[in-house]
Amino acid sequence: MITLQTVILIYLILLNLTGFSIMGIDKRRARKHIWRISERALFLTAVLGGSVGTLAGMYTFRHKTKHWYFVIGMPLILTLQVGIAVYVLF
């Protein structure tokens, strides 16, 4: 039987892999001057639980690192999520 913790862990792993991937995909599209992933979608992925992957992708691919709202927003989202998790779990 699959536990709730397992489902949550799988969800977070998949969402963080998605966040990391879409940062790389958007960076590649930016270089090729083709259709881009919206900033709203990037932030939504982070807010839904993919903040670690999105933040890692941001610095791995050096993407959106000159935009203050990403440089401040992504770590802020991660901090809030960690705070909520600590509050809920303890």
PyMOL commands that set and color helices and strands:
alter all, ss='L'
color gray80, all
select helices_A, chain A and resi 4-32+39-60+68-89
alter helices_A, ss='H'
color red, helices_A
deselect
rebuild
show_as cartoon
